Amino acid sequence: MTILETLNRTMLPDMYKQMSAEELENRVREVKARLGNRLFIPGHHYQKDEVIQFADATGDSLVLAQLSAENRDAEFIAFCGVHFMAETADILTTSEQKVYLPDMRAGCSMADMADIYQTERAWEVLMDTFGDTILPLTYVNSTAAIKAFVGEHGGATVTSSNAEKMVAWAFEQKERILFLPDQHLGRNTAYNLGVPLEEMAVWNPQENRLEYEGAIENVKVILWKGHCSVHENFTVANVENVRKQHPEMKIIVHPECSREVVALSDMAGSTNYIIEAINQAESGSSWAIGTEQNLVNRIIQQHPDKHIVSLNPYMCSCLTMNRIDLPHLAWSLESIEKGESRNIIKVDEEVAVKAKLALDRMLQK
């Protein structure tokens, strides 16, 4: 297939761009009705409302992948999220199920900050430096190839909900850990488990070197120099401004935020942790939330009895998460119904087997 043919297969046809929201919504409803249980639409928390309204389940990436695997009636899984999420769904589902990503441009900047070639080069240097004393862990927000690398080397995946449990497990296996690809989640998690910041080094994949000042034998945690482009934009200045303007307001943030921001906040936890904290909060309470803007806006709409704001008032929604919109969803579902093999996410079998090792080690804990 030529590059032009590939582009034509992944680019939204003009007709969908010209349809009204009402017509697009009707088309989605009609396909869903016709396909019934054969179709499953998982929607990540960070998706737009225009897409989430049609989701059969909402949640974080791993939960949605697990639900996809459990739903054996679903032949077609239209994953409303980003590329690495659809990969995980493909790894966990059966060969009879097909996973689709409505917009192939929907990626994750964090996942893209660690590729397999950089990781293999880093591993060689780290093995020469520390010997066989390191266990790799990767956040589920990573490519299938990175998950496979971790699985092959005895490591596991982690989520923001179970990171502390998995890091504690890793330290039972080896003296040191390599944490990919988000340095902030790795740093916050290790710190919560009692590892001093002085025992954490940063691996710079661009320069292929370890960033650390001190005796190298003291390093216990090696953090990949990656980050979430959304959560890194919550700053100490944002926290200080909320404290000044709204002293009564509680600040709750995601652990993908920097160590400094997490330290100054009242609470920190996964997306589900944030949602549940607000659900259980007293009516009339005030909150500043440090996470993706689509989710913050949805929480605000769901809790009119509470004063809720974004920790960063100038925060934009995640650009790559916002790729999937109503026109792409309608196009994807109609293509599925027509039997067109478009925007299918298929992980290489060898990669999938090794990646599943990393996922299974986590799921069995």
LINLIN-V811226 format. One record per run of one state. SS is the DSSP state (H for helix, E for strand, - for the rest). FROM is the first residue (numbers start at 1). LEN is the number of residues. If there is no record, write none. Layout:
ss->SS from->FROM len->LEN
ss->SS from->FROM len->LEN
//
This chain:
ss->- from->1 len->2
ss->H from->3 len->8
ss->- from->11 len->3
ss->H from->14 len->4
ss->- from->18 len->3
ss->H from->21 len->18
ss->E from->39 len->2
ss->- from->41 len->1
ss->E from->42 len->3
ss->- from->45 len->4
ss->H from->49 len->4
ss->- from->53 len->4
ss->E from->57 len->3
ss->- from->60 len->1
ss->H from->61 len->10
ss->- from->71 len->5
ss->E from->76 len->3
ss->- from->79 len->1
ss->E from->80 len->1
ss->- from->81 len->2
ss->H from->83 len->10
ss->- from->93 len->5
ss->E from->98 len->3
ss->- from->101 len->10
ss->H from->111 len->3
ss->- from->114 len->2
ss->H from->116 len->15
ss->- from->131 len->3
ss->E from->134 len->6
ss->- from->140 len->4
ss->H from->144 len->9
ss->- from->153 len->3
ss->E from->156 len->3
ss->- from->159 len->4
ss->H from->163 len->11
ss->- from->174 len->2
ss->E from->176 len->5
ss->- from->181 len->2
ss->H from->183 len->10
ss->- from->193 len->4
ss->H from->197 len->3
ss->E from->200 len->5
ss->- from->205 len->4
ss->E from->209 len->3
ss->- from->212 len->4
ss->H from->216 len->3
ss->- from->219 len->2
ss->E from->221 len->4
ss->- from->225 len->6
ss->H from->231 len->3
ss->- from->234 len->2
ss->H from->236 len->10
ss->- from->246 len->4
ss->E from->250 len->4
ss->- from->254 len->5
ss->H from->259 len->6
ss->- from->265 len->2
ss->E from->267 len->2
ss->- from->269 len->2
ss->H from->271 len->10
ss->- from->281 len->5
ss->E from->286 len->5
ss->- from->291 len->2
ss->H from->293 len->10
ss->- from->303 len->4
ss->E from->307 len->4
ss->- from->311 len->10
ss->H from->321 len->3
ss->- from->324 len->2
ss->H from->326 len->13
ss->- from->339 len->5
ss->E from->344 len->1
ss->- from->345 len->4
ss->H from->349 len->15
ss->- from->364 len->2
//
